[in-house]
Amino acid sequence: MLTAVTRSSVPVSRADVAARTGLTKATVSTQADRLLRARLIVEGEPVARVGPGRPAAGLSLCGDRVAAIGLEIGVDHLTGCVRDLRGAVRHRAVAVGDHRDRQPAEVVRAAADLVAGLRRDAVSDGLSIAGVGVGVPGLVDTLTGQVLLAPNLGWRRLEIGRPLSAAGDGVGVVVENEATLSALAEMGYPTSRSEPDVDTDAGFVVVSGEVGIGAGVVMDGELVRGRHGWSGELGHVTVDAGGDACGCGARGCLEVFAGQEAILLAAGRAEVVPTVRDLGSARAVDALGELVRAAEAGEGTALAALSRAGTALGVALSSAVNMLDVDAVVLGGIYARLAPWVVPQVERELSVRVLRSRLRPVRVVVSRIGPDAAMLGAAALVLRDVLSAPVPWLVS
Amino acid sequence: MLTAVTRSSVPVSRADVAARTGLTKATVSTQADRLLRARLIVEGEPVARVGPGRPAAGLSLCGDRVAAIGLEIGVDHLTGCVRDLRGAVRHRAVAVGDHRDRQPAEVVRAAADLVAGLRRDAVSDGLSIAGVGVGVPGLVDTLTGQVLLAPNLGWRRLEIGRPLSAAGDGVGVVVENEATLSALAEMGYPTSRSEPDVDTDAGFVVVSGEVGIGAGVVMDGELVRGRHGWSGELGHVTVDAGGDACGCGARGCLEVFAGQEAILLAAGRAEVVPTVRDLGSARAVDALGELVRAAEAGEGTALAALSRAGTALGVALSSAVNMLDVDAVVLGGIYARLAPWVVPQVERELSVRVLRSRLRPVRVVVSRIGPDAAMLGAAALVLRDVLSAPVPWLVS
């Protein structure tokens, strides 16, 4: 019942819900009343309807009671938000700093502080936190809340579920790979956008890149997490088996060509502070922004570095699509921002290297979500559980 | 009910079937009687049982009524069989010849002749043919029975379903990628082997290579066919973006390093007739057999060619596993035969290049099925449908 409300971008009437779910109108009315009392849905203005009959009141998700905290632990930043059941971001918090220079415990403490602050913000709005979703650039164990291996952070077997749960006053914490969460965000669920950019049934690979590069895979409308949740390690797909050494221990991985710092290095910008985002702080040096401006000005080194990165990204994505047979790739993370320079190279490699391109070209879509995708997906992971199993929230 | 019988490697009693399926004993007995009358199952000697009670008669699949024709269209051979419902191969037929030198229509005619001959063999055994499964090294449209693109055969948009159906006296024909069928065979369903070599739930990639290289992907016990059934194009996963030109139009694909002819060429055996199998014919030159003997004799060129192929195969498989997170790779096709020389390289590359190898090594399994995997899988595809929907066979 809640799912029928969620899937609609406009308020739906009880009759519509009954038609979509196959439930009787009486059952829908009873359930709607319980969800209304629990403030998981609201009843709005009458909905215009096609055909005869009087206008019916529209049901939509309610953003006033339940929310989730979404957190992304990046290599050079922590970004968190409070996202309500409607999908709206109610509060944001950011902490910048290169985590490679710090003890893991110190970073976890900073993350816990962020969560505690966001929880206070939520409580002051009268929101109940259903849980904390955390995105990490590495391999995780979702069951134990451990980060098993995050090469770019230098983390190995680090427990983060418990300290973050404590910071959230004991709520559940779910830890997931950040690229998988970006894919979830791209699926648009739960969403305030009217339509996702790609047909989720068609299958797609979402690239999520900053210092490292990850990917989320969606097939038949479902996340493909792999045997242990470790799928989508696009950053370590080989571009050139004899290439330069990668931080992972291998050679010629995609990250060597197209990771944020590899691009800046190739563009002769080794000295700039590698921080991706415009943080609204005067001190934040936006290295990627400088690169974009140099490329716009036609600076040769910048253009060459971006072309090399785009080509390598296209090679790795071609290997991925040859194995997976998906209809689209979605460029998120830094690649969304670098799209004017990398999309042509990616399209060219996909057209040359992917066998199925001879029959059906692979679509290249630039993500409109931006660098917040993993954080939004982290909150969505928690909210999705509330929507699919709302019973615990029905008792006030 | 049939599935419970299929899944057991030994005959099962009616009581066991009831326990496994959750059906009542009365229902199982009624269904068993119908299946016995239709000769889809047989009742054998009493089964030894654990615990009290008298020995019960064991039910197992019957091989005397229903069978399927499995056909593989390779680049240099046609191989077909009649496989009965128990999984036993009752008849075989082979036709050798390089199809690249012939008109597609001529090859399809030869395949139709093979099917017609196998059908006659089946009929003379009193078997009914449930359908024809066909494996092709390329991208297919299973709905229309078209081969859409098979670069190594030089085929494009070739209808093969209809002529093969006619040859089989109007039976249904299902066309599928040969590597996908090899993966199905590796899943051991239906099987006469007691256990598959790999845990199908754990996920694995099956490599099926001869002139071209393909792969079948199994995750959560299911074939992963991709959006259009075109997944598993391992032969066109990039090993070295700047490498030699591939027949597909790209550069540095796996096939350039590890396809059968690439290996023979690198081993200084360009002149030998590229036929993989020991066909029992004095005229058949077993080029791969010669290579194996040279490697066994420690010939440097042969060893270098195999080492290069094994390394490239390991690189491509590493990219695949990084994206898919499967627990094992299964080496079939020519790689099963070349295992002593390629397995160490594949294991080394997987251990260095796959991020999850730091946490859980990827198993390398050598297929025991041999070069018949695609043909056996083709028949299995048809038999699987009979087992899951036996109703049409219940009316005699």
Boltz contact constraints between the chains, C-beta under 6 A:
constraints:
  - contact:
      token1: [A, 148]
      token2: [B, 359]
      max_distance: 6.0
  - contact:
      token1: [A, 149]
      token2: [B, 358]
      max_distance: 6.0
  - contact:
      token1: [A, 149]
      token2: [B, 359]
      max_distance: 6.0
  - contact:
      token1: [A, 203]
      token2: [B, 227]
      max_distance: 6.0
  - contact:
      token1: [A, 226]
      token2: [B, 324]
      max_distance: 6.0
  - contact:
      token1: [A, 226]
      token2: [B, 325]
      max_distance: 6.0
  - contact:
      token1: [A, 227]
      token2: [B, 203]
      max_distance: 6.0
  - contact:
      token1: [A, 227]
      token2: [B, 325]
      max_distance: 6.0
  - contact:
      token1: [A, 227]
      token2: [B, 326]
      max_distance: 6.0
  - contact:
      token1: [A, 227]
      token2: [B, 327]
      max_distance: 6.0
  - contact:
      token1: [A, 228]
      token2: [B, 325]
      max_distance: 6.0
  - contact:
      token1: [A, 230]
      token2: [B, 325]
      max_distance: 6.0
  - contact:
      token1: [A, 230]
      token2: [B, 356]
      max_distance: 6.0
  - contact:
      token1: [A, 231]
      token2: [B, 324]
      max_distance: 6.0
  - contact:
      token1: [A, 231]
      token2: [B, 325]
      max_distance: 6.0
  - contact:
      token1: [A, 233]
      token2: [B, 322]
      max_distance: 6.0
  - contact:
      token1: [A, 233]
      token2: [B, 355]
      max_distance: 6.0
  - contact:
      token1: [A, 236]
      token2: [B, 322]
      max_distance: 6.0
  - contact:
      token1: [A, 236]
      token2: [B, 355]
      max_distance: 6.0
  - contact:
      token1: [A, 237]
      token2: [B, 319]
      max_distance: 6.0
  - contact:
      token1: [A, 237]
      token2: [B, 322]
      max_distance: 6.0
  - contact:
      token1: [A, 238]
      token2: [B, 315]
      max_distance: 6.0
  - contact:
      token1: [A, 238]
      token2: [B, 319]
      max_distance: 6.0
  - contact:
      token1: [A, 239]
      token2: [B, 241]
      max_distance: 6.0
  - contact:
      token1: [A, 240]
      token2: [B, 240]
      max_distance: 6.0
  - contact:
      token1: [A, 240]
      token2: [B, 241]
      max_distance: 6.0
  - contact:
      token1: [A, 241]
      token2: [B, 239]
      max_distance: 6.0
  - contact:
      token1: [A, 241]
      token2: [B, 240]
      max_distance: 6.0
  - contact:
      token1: [A, 241]
      token2: [B, 315]
      max_distance: 6.0
  - contact:
      token1: [A, 248]
      token2: [B, 355]
      max_distance: 6.0
  - contact:
      token1: [A, 250]
      token2: [B, 352]
      max_distance: 6.0
  - contact:
      token1: [A, 250]
      token2: [B, 353]
      max_distance: 6.0
  - contact:
      token1: [A, 315]
      token2: [B, 238]
      max_distance: 6.0
  - contact:
      token1: [A, 315]
      token2: [B, 241]
      max_distance: 6.0
  - contact:
      token1: [A, 319]
      token2: [B, 237]
      max_distance: 6.0
  - contact:
      token1: [A, 319]
      token2: [B, 238]
      max_distance: 6.0
  - contact:
      token1: [A, 319]
      token2: [B, 319]
      max_distance: 6.0
  - contact:
      token1: [A, 320]
      token2: [B, 323]
      max_distance: 6.0
  - contact:
      token1: [A, 322]
      token2: [B, 233]
      max_distance: 6.0
  - contact:
      token1: [A, 322]
      token2: [B, 236]
      max_distance: 6.0
  - contact:
      token1: [A, 322]
      token2: [B, 237]
      max_distance: 6.0
  - contact:
      token1: [A, 323]
      token2: [B, 320]
      max_distance: 6.0
  - contact:
      token1: [A, 323]
      token2: [B, 323]
      max_distance: 6.0
  - contact:
      token1: [A, 324]
      token2: [B, 226]
      max_distance: 6.0
  - contact:
      token1: [A, 324]
      token2: [B, 231]
      max_distance: 6.0
  - contact:
      token1: [A, 325]
      token2: [B, 226]
      max_distance: 6.0
  - contact:
      token1: [A, 325]
      token2: [B, 227]
      max_distance: 6.0
  - contact:
      token1: [A, 325]
      token2: [B, 230]
      max_distance: 6.0
  - contact:
      token1: [A, 325]
      token2: [B, 231]
      max_distance: 6.0
  - contact:
      token1: [A, 326]
      token2: [B, 227]
      max_distance: 6.0
  - contact:
      token1: [A, 327]
      token2: [B, 227]
      max_distance: 6.0
  - contact:
      token1: [A, 352]
      token2: [B, 250]
      max_distance: 6.0
  - contact:
      token1: [A, 353]
      token2: [B, 250]
      max_distance: 6.0
  - contact:
      token1: [A, 355]
      token2: [B, 233]
      max_distance: 6.0
  - contact:
      token1: [A, 355]
      token2: [B, 236]
      max_distance: 6.0
  - contact:
      token1: [A, 355]
      token2: [B, 248]
      max_distance: 6.0
  - contact:
      token1: [A, 356]
      token2: [B, 230]
      max_distance: 6.0
  - contact:
      token1: [A, 358]
      token2: [B, 149]
      max_distance: 6.0
  - contact:
      token1: [A, 359]
      token2: [B, 148]
      max_distance: 6.0
  - contact:
      token1: [A, 359]
      token2: [B, 149]
      max_distance: 6.0
